Amino acid sequence: MEKQYYGELCSLFYDLDKPEAPQEQMDFWMSYADKTMRILEPMCGSGRFLVPFLEQGYQIDGFDLSADMISRCKEKLTSLGLCTRIDLCDFNNFDTSIAKYDLIFIAAGSFSLLTDQDEVIKALQVMKNCLTPTGRIVLSVESDLPYRGIGQTSINQEQFELAAFEEGRRVGKESVEVALRSKHAYDTDKQILYSMISYELYIDNKHVRTEYEDFHLRLYQTNEFDSIVKQCGLVIAHKYADLDKNNVDFQQAEEIYYELHK
């Protein structure tokens, strides 16, 4: 299935629905940082994490594949009088020659948006090449916990596209509202959760237009990502089952957090 990445209405919905990063998540990512470090946030989106880092005086750069997300991120920086390196690119096109980083982090399980094994390996290798000798990579991946034991399933693309959307959330500000509808299917062979999401824009309660997004997530078995990390020549310094860094019950973890180094 060909993917359509975060467009204009998706980016608008994202910012209306999640205007600020949850404090628990901010505390987790900031626990790895200090203000002497040079930091990189790949897949930074509209800057939900990057902007607060900058506001608090950290040296942080970012990049993302979505032009609409990057545009929103830059608008936020301009409005706050902030400036940093924000690139519109993916891992394949990120210029690794400009800087080395003491900390590279990918928040909110976004690394699972890389569904192809070659993409995953390439991303890890690029981040590894961007690290200083003592640098760290911190990221999380989504686990397959919700889909264990459901039996063998595969995706028929035609049937999936014809399936009905389920009603979802509706978010807004002043006269602008965006309504979300979605449908989902899980392929147990590929371990990919396929979602198609509809974003409907309303202004003064009148429908203006609709945008569709393909949202795919690669879900991992308990120790599966460990072997990929080692294949890329990285070392797992720490591994956690949640944000408090104490839980190591990975069998019951919906998201698994990794701290990696060379």
PyRosetta script that sets phi, psi and omega in degrees:
from pyrosetta import init, pose_from_sequence

init()
pose = pose_from_sequence("MEKQYYGELCSLFYDLDKPEAPQEQMDFWMSYADKTMRILEPMCGSGRFLVPFLEQGYQIDGFDLSADMISRCKEKLTSLGLCTRIDLCDFNNFDTSIAKYDLIFIAAGSFSLLTDQDEVIKALQVMKNCLTPTGRIVLSVESDLPYRGIGQTSINQEQFELAAFEEGRRVGKESVEVALRSKHAYDTDKQILYSMISYELYIDNKHVRTEYEDFHLRLYQTNEFDSIVKQCGLVIAHKYADLDKNNVDFQQAEEIYYELHK")
pose.set_psi(1, 128.5)
pose.set_omega(1, 178.2)
pose.set_phi(2, -76.0)
pose.set_psi(2, 136.2)
pose.set_omega(2, -175.5)
pose.set_phi(3, -96.2)
pose.set_psi(3, 140.1)
pose.set_omega(3, 171.5)
pose.set_phi(4, -110.9)
pose.set_psi(4, 118.9)
pose.set_omega(4, -173.3)
pose.set_phi(5, -89.5)
pose.set_psi(5, 153.3)
pose.set_omega(5, 175.9)
pose.set_phi(6, -15.0)
pose.set_psi(6, 97.3)
pose.set_omega(6, 178.7)
pose.set_phi(7, -91.3)
pose.set_psi(7, -164.6)
pose.set_omega(7, -173.4)
pose.set_phi(8, -64.1)
pose.set_psi(8, -48.4)
pose.set_omega(8, -177.2)
pose.set_phi(9, -73.1)
pose.set_psi(9, -35.4)
pose.set_omega(9, 174.8)
pose.set_phi(10, -60.4)
pose.set_psi(10, -44.6)
pose.set_omega(10, -179.7)
pose.set_phi(11, -64.7)
pose.set_psi(11, -39.4)
pose.set_omega(11, 177.5)
pose.set_phi(12, -64.4)
pose.set_psi(12, -46.7)
pose.set_omega(12, 178.9)
pose.set_phi(13, -59.1)
pose.set_psi(13, -44.6)
pose.set_omega(13, -178.5)
pose.set_phi(14, -57.7)
pose.set_psi(14, -45.9)
pose.set_omega(14, -178.6)
pose.set_phi(15, -71.4)
pose.set_psi(15, -34.3)
pose.set_omega(15, 177.4)
pose.set_phi(16, -71.4)
pose.set_psi(16, -38.8)
pose.set_omega(16, -176.0)
pose.set_phi(17, -79.4)
pose.set_psi(17, -33.3)
pose.set_omega(17, -176.5)
pose.set_phi(18, -133.1)
pose.set_psi(18, 66.8)
pose.set_omega(18, -176.4)
pose.set_phi(19, -65.1)
pose.set_psi(19, -26.3)
pose.set_omega(19, -180.0)
pose.set_phi(20, -135.1)
pose.set_psi(20, 148.5)
pose.set_omega(20, 176.2)
pose.set_phi(21, -71.4)
pose.set_psi(21, 140.3)
pose.set_omega(21, 175.4)
pose.set_phi(22, -57.4)
pose.set_psi(22, 139.7)
pose.set_omega(22, -175.2)
pose.set_phi(23, -60.7)
pose.set_psi(23, -36.7)
pose.set_omega(23, 179.1)
pose.set_phi(24, -60.5)
pose.set_psi(24, -39.6)
pose.set_omega(24, 178.3)
pose.set_phi(25, -70.8)
pose.set_psi(25, -42.6)
pose.set_omega(25, 177.3)
pose.set_phi(26, -58.4)
pose.set_psi(26, -44.0)
pose.set_omega(26, -179.8)
pose.set_phi(27, -61.0)
pose.set_psi(27, -38.9)
pose.set_omega(27, -179.3)
pose.set_phi(28, -63.5)
pose.set_psi(28, -51.9)
pose.set_omega(28, -176.7)
pose.set_phi(29, -68.0)
pose.set_psi(29, -37.7)
pose.set_omega(29, 179.8)
pose.set_phi(30, -71.2)
pose.set_psi(30, -18.5)
pose.set_omega(30, 178.8)
pose.set_phi(31, -65.6)
pose.set_psi(31, -18.3)
pose.set_omega(31, 179.7)
pose.set_phi(32, -94.1)
pose.set_psi(32, -6.4)
pose.set_omega(32, -169.9)
pose.set_phi(33, -111.7)
pose.set_psi(33, 151.5)
pose.set_omega(33, 162.3)
pose.set_phi(34, -139.6)
pose.set_psi(34, 167.3)
pose.set_omega(34, -168.9)
pose.set_phi(35, -77.8)
pose.set_psi(35, -1.2)
pose.set_omega(35, 172.1)
pose.set_phi(36, -87.2)
pose.set_psi(36, -12.8)
pose.set_omega(36, -175.4)
pose.set_phi(37, -82.4)
pose.set_psi(37, 151.9)
pose.set_omega(37, 164.9)
pose.set_phi(38, -100.4)
pose.set_psi(38, 126.9)
pose.set_omega(38, -169.7)
pose.set_phi(39, -120.2)
pose.set_psi(39, 146.1)
pose.set_omega(39, 176.3)
pose.set_phi(40, -128.3)
pose.set_psi(40, 134.1)
pose.set_omega(40, 171.9)
pose.set_phi(41, -117.4)
pose.set_psi(41, 94.8)
pose.set_omega(41, 170.3)
pose.set_phi(42, -66.0)
pose.set_psi(42, 154.6)
pose.set_omega(42, 177.7)
pose.set_phi(43, 57.6)
pose.set_psi(43, 43.3)
pose.set_omega(43, -171.2)
pose.set_phi(44, -76.9)
pose.set_psi(44, -11.2)
pose.set_omega(44, 178.2)
pose.set_phi(45, 59.8)
pose.set_psi(45, -137.4)
pose.set_omega(45, -177.1)
pose.set_phi(46, -87.8)
pose.set_psi(46, 9.7)
pose.set_omega(46, 173.1)
pose.set_phi(47, 91.7)
pose.set_psi(47, 23.3)
pose.set_omega(47, -177.1)
pose.set_phi(48, -59.2)
pose.set_psi(48, -33.8)
pose.set_omega(48, 176.1)
pose.set_phi(49, -100.0)
pose.set_psi(49, -40.4)
pose.set_omega(49, -175.5)
pose.set_phi(50, -60.7)
pose.set_psi(50, -44.5)
pose.set_omega(50, -176.7)
pose.set_phi(51, -61.7)
pose.set_psi(51, -47.0)
pose.set_omega(51, 176.8)
pose.set_phi(52, -61.0)
pose.set_psi(52, -35.3)
pose.set_omega(52, 175.6)
pose.set_phi(53, -59.0)
pose.set_psi(53, -47.4)
pose.set_omega(53, 179.5)
pose.set_phi(54, -63.5)
pose.set_psi(54, -42.7)
pose.set_omega(54, -179.7)
pose.set_phi(55, -59.0)
pose.set_psi(55, -31.4)
pose.set_omega(55, -178.0)
pose.set_phi(56, -93.1)
pose.set_psi(56, 9.2)
pose.set_omega(56, 171.2)
pose.set_phi(57, 92.7)
pose.set_psi(57, 12.7)
pose.set_omega(57, 177.4)
pose.set_phi(58, -84.0)
pose.set_psi(58, 152.2)
pose.set_omega(58, 176.5)
pose.set_phi(59, -92.3)
pose.set_psi(59, 103.2)
pose.set_omega(59, -174.0)
pose.set_phi(60, -137.6)
pose.set_psi(60, 134.9)
pose.set_omega(60, 173.7)
pose.set_phi(61, -111.5)
pose.set_psi(61, 168.5)
pose.set_omega(61, 178.8)
pose.set_phi(62, -155.2)
pose.set_psi(62, 163.8)
pose.set_omega(62, 171.1)
pose.set_phi(63, -151.1)
pose.set_psi(63, 158.0)
pose.set_omega(63, -179.6)
pose.set_phi(64, -157.2)
pose.set_psi(64, 154.4)
pose.set_omega(64, -179.0)
pose.set_phi(65, -82.3)
pose.set_psi(65, -19.8)
pose.set_omega(65, -175.5)
pose.set_phi(66, -89.0)
pose.set_psi(66, 119.1)
pose.set_omega(66, 177.9)
pose.set_phi(67, -62.9)
pose.set_psi(67, -37.3)
pose.set_omega(67, -179.0)
pose.set_phi(68, -69.3)
pose.set_psi(68, -39.9)
pose.set_omega(68, 176.9)
pose.set_phi(69, -64.9)
pose.set_psi(69, -45.1)
pose.set_omega(69, 179.6)
pose.set_phi(70, -62.6)
pose.set_psi(70, -39.7)
pose.set_omega(70, 178.1)
pose.set_phi(71, -60.2)
pose.set_psi(71, -43.5)
pose.set_omega(71, 179.1)
pose.set_phi(72, -65.7)
pose.set_psi(72, -39.1)
pose.set_omega(72, 178.6)
pose.set_phi(73, -61.9)
pose.set_psi(73, -45.6)
pose.set_omega(73, -179.1)
pose.set_phi(74, -66.7)
pose.set_psi(74, -35.5)
pose.set_omega(74, 176.5)
pose.set_phi(75, -61.9)
pose.set_psi(75, -42.4)
pose.set_omega(75, 178.5)
pose.set_phi(76, -62.5)
pose.set_psi(76, -43.6)
pose.set_omega(76, -179.7)
pose.set_phi(77, -62.8)
pose.set_psi(77, -43.8)
pose.set_omega(77, -179.9)
pose.set_phi(78, -62.0)
pose.set_psi(78, -43.3)
pose.set_omega(78, -178.3)
pose.set_phi(79, -64.3)
pose.set_psi(79, -25.5)
pose.set_omega(79, -179.4)
pose.set_phi(80, -98.4)
pose.set_psi(80, -0.4)
pose.set_omega(80, -178.5)
pose.set_phi(81, 70.4)
pose.set_psi(81, 29.3)
pose.set_omega(81, -178.9)
pose.set_phi(82, -107.5)
pose.set_psi(82, 157.1)
pose.set_omega(82, -179.4)
pose.set_phi(83, -150.2)
pose.set_psi(83, 137.7)
pose.set_omega(83, 174.0)
pose.set_phi(84, -161.6)
pose.set_psi(84, 179.2)
pose.set_omega(84, 178.1)
pose.set_phi(85, -78.2)
pose.set_psi(85, 117.0)
pose.set_omega(85, 176.1)
pose.set_phi(86, -128.6)
pose.set_psi(86, 110.2)
pose.set_omega(86, -175.9)
pose.set_phi(87, -103.8)
pose.set_psi(87, 142.4)
pose.set_omega(87, 171.5)
pose.set_phi(88, -93.9)
pose.set_psi(88, 99.8)
pose.set_omega(88, -176.9)
pose.set_phi(89, -170.9)
pose.set_psi(89, 173.5)
pose.set_omega(89, 170.9)
pose.set_phi(90, -110.1)
pose.set_psi(90, -172.5)
pose.set_omega(90, -178.6)
pose.set_phi(91, -64.0)
pose.set_psi(91, -33.4)
pose.set_omega(91, -178.7)
pose.set_phi(92, -64.0)
pose.set_psi(92, -31.2)
pose.set_omega(92, -172.8)
pose.set_phi(93, -109.3)
pose.set_psi(93, 2.8)
pose.set_omega(93, 179.4)
pose.set_phi(94, -71.4)
pose.set_psi(94, 129.6)
pose.set_omega(94, -178.2)
pose.set_phi(95, -79.6)
pose.set_psi(95, 105.3)
pose.set_omega(95, -177.0)
pose.set_phi(96, -83.5)
pose.set_psi(96, -4.2)
pose.set_omega(96, -176.0)
pose.set_phi(97, -84.6)
pose.set_psi(97, -13.7)
pose.set_omega(97, -173.0)
pose.set_phi(98, -75.1)
pose.set_psi(98, -39.3)
pose.set_omega(98, -175.3)
pose.set_phi(99, -155.4)
pose.set_psi(99, 157.7)
pose.set_omega(99, 169.0)
pose.set_phi(100, -110.5)
pose.set_psi(100, 149.3)
pose.set_omega(100, -171.6)
pose.set_phi(101, -122.6)
pose.set_psi(101, 142.6)
pose.set_omega(101, 176.7)
pose.set_phi(102, -82.5)
pose.set_psi(102, -27.3)
pose.set_omega(102, 179.3)
pose.set_phi(103, -142.9)
pose.set_psi(103, 128.9)
pose.set_omega(103, 172.4)
pose.set_phi(104, -123.3)
pose.set_psi(104, 124.2)
pose.set_omega(104, 179.1)
pose.set_phi(105, -132.9)
pose.set_psi(105, 148.1)
pose.set_omega(105, 175.6)
pose.set_phi(106, -126.0)
pose.set_psi(106, 114.4)
pose.set_omega(106, -170.8)
pose.set_phi(107, -90.3)
pose.set_psi(107, 165.6)
pose.set_omega(107, 166.3)
pose.set_phi(108, 59.2)
pose.set_psi(108, 31.4)
pose.set_omega(108, 177.3)
pose.set_phi(109, 67.9)
pose.set_psi(109, 14.5)
pose.set_omega(109, -175.1)
pose.set_phi(110, -63.7)
pose.set_psi(110, -23.0)
pose.set_omega(110, 179.8)
pose.set_phi(111, -60.8)
pose.set_psi(111, -26.5)
pose.set_omega(111, 179.2)
pose.set_phi(112, -70.7)
pose.set_psi(112, -9.4)
pose.set_omega(112, 173.6)
pose.set_phi(113, -68.3)
pose.set_psi(113, -16.7)
pose.set_omega(113, 174.6)
pose.set_phi(114, -84.1)
pose.set_psi(114, 104.4)
pose.set_omega(114, -170.9)
pose.set_phi(115, -97.5)
pose.set_psi(115, -17.1)
pose.set_omega(115, -179.2)
pose.set_phi(116, -93.2)
pose.set_psi(116, 135.0)
pose.set_omega(116, -177.2)
pose.set_phi(117, -57.8)
pose.set_psi(117, -40.3)
pose.set_omega(117, 179.5)
pose.set_phi(118, -65.0)
pose.set_psi(118, -36.4)
pose.set_omega(118, 176.3)
pose.set_phi(119, -63.3)
pose.set_psi(119, -42.1)
pose.set_omega(119, -179.0)
pose.set_phi(120, -62.4)
pose.set_psi(120, -48.5)
pose.set_omega(120, -179.0)
pose.set_phi(121, -64.2)
pose.set_psi(121, -43.0)
pose.set_omega(121, 178.2)
pose.set_phi(122, -59.7)
pose.set_psi(122, -44.4)
pose.set_omega(122, -178.9)
pose.set_phi(123, -62.0)
pose.set_psi(123, -44.9)
pose.set_omega(123, 179.0)
pose.set_phi(124, -63.4)
pose.set_psi(124, -39.6)
pose.set_omega(124, -180.0)
pose.set_phi(125, -67.8)
pose.set_psi(125, -39.8)
pose.set_omega(125, 178.3)
pose.set_phi(126, -63.0)
pose.set_psi(126, -46.0)
pose.set_omega(126, 179.5)
pose.set_phi(127, -63.5)
pose.set_psi(127, -40.8)
pose.set_omega(127, 177.2)
pose.set_phi(128, -58.1)
pose.set_psi(128, -42.9)
pose.set_omega(128, -178.9)
pose.set_phi(129, -69.8)
pose.set_psi(129, -18.8)
pose.set_omega(129, 179.9)
pose.set_phi(130, -90.0)
pose.set_psi(130, -7.2)
pose.set_omega(130, -175.3)
pose.set_phi(131, -79.7)
pose.set_psi(131, 146.1)
pose.set_omega(131, 164.1)
pose.set_phi(132, -70.6)
pose.set_psi(132, 167.3)
pose.set_omega(132, -178.1)
pose.set_phi(133, -56.2)
pose.set_psi(133, -32.1)
pose.set_omega(133, -180.0)
pose.set_phi(134, -105.8)
pose.set_psi(134, 13.4)
pose.set_omega(134, -174.8)
pose.set_phi(135, -70.4)
pose.set_psi(135, 161.9)
pose.set_omega(135, -179.4)
pose.set_phi(136, -127.7)
pose.set_psi(136, 145.0)
pose.set_omega(136, 169.2)
pose.set_phi(137, -110.2)
pose.set_psi(137, 128.5)
pose.set_omega(137, 176.8)
pose.set_phi(138, -126.1)
pose.set_psi(138, 126.1)
pose.set_omega(138, -178.7)
pose.set_phi(139, -154.4)
pose.set_psi(139, 171.1)
pose.set_omega(139, 175.3)
pose.set_phi(140, -133.4)
pose.set_psi(140, 153.9)
pose.set_omega(140, 174.7)
pose.set_phi(141, -126.0)
pose.set_psi(141, 151.4)
pose.set_omega(141, 178.3)
pose.set_phi(142, -82.1)
pose.set_psi(142, 138.2)
pose.set_omega(142, 179.5)
pose.set_phi(143, -92.7)
pose.set_psi(143, 167.6)
pose.set_omega(143, 179.1)
pose.set_phi(144, -89.6)
pose.set_psi(144, 14.3)
pose.set_omega(144, -174.9)
pose.set_phi(145, -49.6)
pose.set_psi(145, -46.1)
pose.set_omega(145, -176.7)
pose.set_phi(146, -66.4)
pose.set_psi(146, -14.5)
pose.set_omega(146, -173.0)
pose.set_phi(147, -117.8)
pose.set_psi(147, 8.6)
pose.set_omega(147, 177.3)
pose.set_phi(148, -70.5)
pose.set_psi(148, 136.1)
pose.set_omega(148, 175.5)
pose.set_phi(149, 82.2)
pose.set_psi(149, 10.8)
pose.set_omega(149, -178.8)
pose.set_phi(150, -86.3)
pose.set_psi(150, -5.6)
pose.set_omega(150, -177.2)
pose.set_phi(151, 88.1)
pose.set_psi(151, 171.6)
pose.set_omega(151, -175.8)
pose.set_phi(152, -71.9)
pose.set_psi(152, 127.0)
pose.set_omega(152, 175.9)
pose.set_phi(153, -136.1)
pose.set_psi(153, 144.3)
pose.set_omega(153, 174.2)
pose.set_phi(154, -133.2)
pose.set_psi(154, 168.1)
pose.set_omega(154, -172.8)
pose.set_phi(155, -107.7)
pose.set_psi(155, 124.4)
pose.set_omega(155, 168.9)
pose.set_phi(156, -95.0)
pose.set_psi(156, 110.7)
pose.set_omega(156, -171.6)
pose.set_phi(157, -60.9)
pose.set_psi(157, -40.8)
pose.set_omega(157, -178.5)
pose.set_phi(158, -63.9)
pose.set_psi(158, -45.1)
pose.set_omega(158, 178.8)
pose.set_phi(159, -64.4)
pose.set_psi(159, -39.2)
pose.set_omega(159, -179.9)
pose.set_phi(160, -63.2)
pose.set_psi(160, -43.7)
pose.set_omega(160, -179.0)
pose.set_phi(161, -66.8)
pose.set_psi(161, -29.5)
pose.set_omega(161, -179.2)
pose.set_phi(162, -84.6)
pose.set_psi(162, -14.5)
pose.set_omega(162, -177.8)
pose.set_phi(163, -64.7)
pose.set_psi(163, 151.2)
pose.set_omega(163, -177.9)
pose.set_phi(164, -74.4)
pose.set_psi(164, 148.5)
pose.set_omega(164, 173.6)
pose.set_phi(165, -80.1)
pose.set_psi(165, 148.0)
pose.set_omega(165, 172.4)
pose.set_phi(166, -97.7)
pose.set_psi(166, 141.8)
pose.set_omega(166, 178.7)
pose.set_phi(167, -67.4)
pose.set_psi(167, 143.1)
pose.set_omega(167, -179.3)
pose.set_phi(168, -131.2)
pose.set_psi(168, -149.8)
pose.set_omega(168, -175.5)
pose.set_phi(169, -77.8)
pose.set_psi(169, 159.3)
pose.set_omega(169, 175.6)
pose.set_phi(170, -131.5)
pose.set_psi(170, 120.9)
pose.set_omega(170, -177.6)
pose.set_phi(171, -122.9)
pose.set_psi(171, 154.4)
pose.set_omega(171, -177.9)
pose.set_phi(172, -163.7)
pose.set_psi(172, 171.1)
pose.set_omega(172, 175.5)
pose.set_phi(173, -151.0)
pose.set_psi(173, 122.7)
pose.set_omega(173, -177.0)
pose.set_phi(174, 56.6)
pose.set_psi(174, -122.1)
pose.set_omega(174, -174.5)
pose.set_phi(175, -89.4)
pose.set_psi(175, -2.2)
pose.set_omega(175, -174.8)
pose.set_phi(176, -103.8)
pose.set_psi(176, 129.9)
pose.set_omega(176, 175.2)
pose.set_phi(177, -133.5)
pose.set_psi(177, 148.0)
pose.set_omega(177, 173.8)
pose.set_phi(178, -128.4)
pose.set_psi(178, 126.0)
pose.set_omega(178, 179.6)
pose.set_phi(179, -104.1)
pose.set_psi(179, 136.3)
pose.set_omega(179, -179.1)
pose.set_phi(180, -108.5)
pose.set_psi(180, 135.4)
pose.set_omega(180, 167.8)
pose.set_phi(181, -131.2)
pose.set_psi(181, 152.2)
pose.set_omega(181, -174.1)
pose.set_phi(182, -152.2)
pose.set_psi(182, 163.1)
pose.set_omega(182, 169.8)
pose.set_phi(183, -145.5)
pose.set_psi(183, 152.2)
pose.set_omega(183, -169.9)
pose.set_phi(184, -139.5)
pose.set_psi(184, 149.7)
pose.set_omega(184, 173.3)
pose.set_phi(185, -152.8)
pose.set_psi(185, 141.5)
pose.set_omega(185, -177.7)
pose.set_phi(186, -113.6)
pose.set_psi(186, 130.7)
pose.set_omega(186, 176.7)
pose.set_phi(187, -101.1)
pose.set_psi(187, 109.0)
pose.set_omega(187, -175.7)
pose.set_phi(188, -70.2)
pose.set_psi(188, -27.8)
pose.set_omega(188, 179.6)
pose.set_phi(189, -68.9)
pose.set_psi(189, -46.2)
pose.set_omega(189, -178.2)
pose.set_phi(190, -88.4)
pose.set_psi(190, -12.8)
pose.set_omega(190, -175.9)
pose.set_phi(191, 56.8)
pose.set_psi(191, 43.4)
pose.set_omega(191, 179.4)
pose.set_phi(192, -120.5)
pose.set_psi(192, 130.0)
pose.set_omega(192, 172.9)
pose.set_phi(193, -93.1)
pose.set_psi(193, 114.1)
pose.set_omega(193, 179.8)
pose.set_phi(194, -94.9)
pose.set_psi(194, 127.3)
pose.set_omega(194, 176.1)
pose.set_phi(195, -129.9)
pose.set_psi(195, 139.2)
pose.set_omega(195, 170.3)
pose.set_phi(196, -116.5)
pose.set_psi(196, 128.3)
pose.set_omega(196, -173.6)
pose.set_phi(197, -123.4)
pose.set_psi(197, 134.7)
pose.set_omega(197, 177.2)
pose.set_phi(198, -106.4)
pose.set_psi(198, 128.6)
pose.set_omega(198, 175.2)
pose.set_phi(199, -114.6)
pose.set_psi(199, 120.7)
pose.set_omega(199, -178.2)
pose.set_phi(200, -111.9)
pose.set_psi(200, 122.7)
pose.set_omega(200, -178.3)
pose.set_phi(201, -92.1)
pose.set_psi(201, 129.1)
pose.set_omega(201, 176.2)
pose.set_phi(202, -122.4)
pose.set_psi(202, 133.4)
pose.set_omega(202, 173.1)
pose.set_phi(203, -124.4)
pose.set_psi(203, 122.7)
pose.set_omega(203, -174.6)
pose.set_phi(204, 54.3)
pose.set_psi(204, 41.5)
pose.set_omega(204, 177.4)
pose.set_phi(205, 67.8)
pose.set_psi(205, 12.1)
pose.set_omega(205, 177.3)
pose.set_phi(206, -108.7)
pose.set_psi(206, 130.4)
pose.set_omega(206, 179.8)
pose.set_phi(207, -67.4)
pose.set_psi(207, 128.3)
pose.set_omega(207, -177.5)
pose.set_phi(208, -103.8)
pose.set_psi(208, -50.6)
pose.set_omega(208, 178.0)
pose.set_phi(209, -166.2)
pose.set_psi(209, 169.8)
pose.set_omega(209, -178.9)
pose.set_phi(210, -127.2)
pose.set_psi(210, 142.1)
pose.set_omega(210, 178.3)
pose.set_phi(211, -129.2)
pose.set_psi(211, 141.0)
pose.set_omega(211, -179.8)
pose.set_phi(212, -112.3)
pose.set_psi(212, 142.2)
pose.set_omega(212, 178.1)
pose.set_phi(213, -129.2)
pose.set_psi(213, 138.4)
pose.set_omega(213, 172.0)
pose.set_phi(214, -98.0)
pose.set_psi(214, 116.5)
pose.set_omega(214, -175.3)
pose.set_phi(215, -115.1)
pose.set_psi(215, 106.4)
pose.set_omega(215, -176.8)
pose.set_phi(216, -115.3)
pose.set_psi(216, 136.9)
pose.set_omega(216, 179.6)
pose.set_phi(217, -127.1)
pose.set_psi(217, 132.2)
pose.set_omega(217, 172.8)
pose.set_phi(218, -87.3)
pose.set_psi(218, 120.6)
pose.set_omega(218, -179.7)
pose.set_phi(219, -103.0)
pose.set_psi(219, 141.9)
pose.set_omega(219, -171.7)
pose.set_phi(220, -114.6)
pose.set_psi(220, 143.1)
pose.set_omega(220, 169.3)
pose.set_phi(221, -71.5)
pose.set_psi(221, 168.3)
pose.set_omega(221, -166.6)
pose.set_phi(222, -49.8)
pose.set_psi(222, -50.5)
pose.set_omega(222, -176.1)
pose.set_phi(223, -113.5)
pose.set_psi(223, 12.2)
pose.set_omega(223, -173.3)
pose.set_phi(224, -63.8)
pose.set_psi(224, -43.0)
pose.set_omega(224, -176.6)
pose.set_phi(225, -67.6)
pose.set_psi(225, -25.7)
pose.set_omega(225, -179.4)
pose.set_phi(226, -56.6)
pose.set_psi(226, -44.7)
pose.set_omega(226, -176.4)
pose.set_phi(227, -68.9)
pose.set_psi(227, -33.0)
pose.set_omega(227, 177.5)
pose.set_phi(228, -67.2)
pose.set_psi(228, -42.2)
pose.set_omega(228, 177.3)
pose.set_phi(229, -57.8)
pose.set_psi(229, -48.0)
pose.set_omega(229, -178.4)
pose.set_phi(230, -66.2)
pose.set_psi(230, -34.7)
pose.set_omega(230, 177.0)
pose.set_phi(231, -60.1)
pose.set_psi(231, -30.7)
pose.set_omega(231, -179.1)
pose.set_phi(232, -88.4)
pose.set_psi(232, 5.7)
pose.set_omega(232, 177.8)
pose.set_phi(233, 77.5)
pose.set_psi(233, 23.0)
pose.set_omega(233, 177.4)
pose.set_phi(234, -105.1)
pose.set_psi(234, 156.0)
pose.set_omega(234, -178.8)
pose.set_phi(235, -113.5)
pose.set_psi(235, 136.2)
pose.set_omega(235, 176.0)
pose.set_phi(236, -84.4)
pose.set_psi(236, 108.9)
pose.set_omega(236, 178.1)
pose.set_phi(237, -78.2)
pose.set_psi(237, -43.6)
pose.set_omega(237, 179.1)
pose.set_phi(238, -148.2)
pose.set_psi(238, 154.6)
pose.set_omega(238, 179.2)
pose.set_phi(239, -144.1)
pose.set_psi(239, 130.5)
pose.set_omega(239, -174.6)
pose.set_phi(240, -130.7)
pose.set_psi(240, 153.5)
pose.set_omega(240, 179.0)
pose.set_phi(241, -96.4)
pose.set_psi(241, -6.0)
pose.set_omega(241, 173.2)
pose.set_phi(242, -162.3)
pose.set_psi(242, -174.1)
pose.set_omega(242, -170.0)
pose.set_phi(243, -75.9)
pose.set_psi(243, -16.9)
pose.set_omega(243, -175.2)
pose.set_phi(244, -84.5)
pose.set_psi(244, -3.4)
pose.set_omega(244, 174.6)
pose.set_phi(245, 68.5)
pose.set_psi(245, 11.5)
pose.set_omega(245, 178.5)
pose.set_phi(246, -108.1)
pose.set_psi(246, -27.7)
pose.set_omega(246, -175.5)
pose.set_phi(247, -80.9)
pose.set_psi(247, 124.8)
pose.set_omega(247, 177.0)
pose.set_phi(248, -123.4)
pose.set_psi(248, 22.8)
pose.set_omega(248, 177.0)
pose.set_phi(249, -84.4)
pose.set_psi(249, 78.3)
pose.set_omega(249, -173.0)
pose.set_phi(250, -70.0)
pose.set_psi(250, -23.1)
pose.set_omega(250, 178.2)
pose.set_phi(251, -63.5)
pose.set_psi(251, -28.7)
pose.set_omega(251, -177.9)
pose.set_phi(252, -108.1)
pose.set_psi(252, 11.8)
pose.set_omega(252, -178.0)
pose.set_phi(253, -86.3)
pose.set_psi(253, 130.3)
pose.set_omega(253, 174.0)
pose.set_phi(254, -82.6)
pose.set_psi(254, -23.8)
pose.set_omega(254, 178.6)
pose.set_phi(255, -139.7)
pose.set_psi(255, 136.5)
pose.set_omega(255, -177.5)
pose.set_phi(256, -118.2)
pose.set_psi(256, 130.2)
pose.set_omega(256, -173.8)
pose.set_phi(257, -105.2)
pose.set_psi(257, 136.7)
pose.set_omega(257, -177.6)
pose.set_phi(258, -125.7)
pose.set_psi(258, 138.3)
pose.set_omega(258, 167.1)
pose.set_phi(259, -114.1)
pose.set_psi(259, 120.7)
pose.set_omega(259, -172.3)
pose.set_phi(260, -121.9)
pose.set_psi(260, 154.5)
pose.set_omega(260, 171.4)
pose.set_phi(261, -148.8)
pose.set_psi(261, 172.9)
pose.set_omega(261, -179.0)
pose.set_phi(262, -68.5)
pose.dump_pdb("model.pdb")
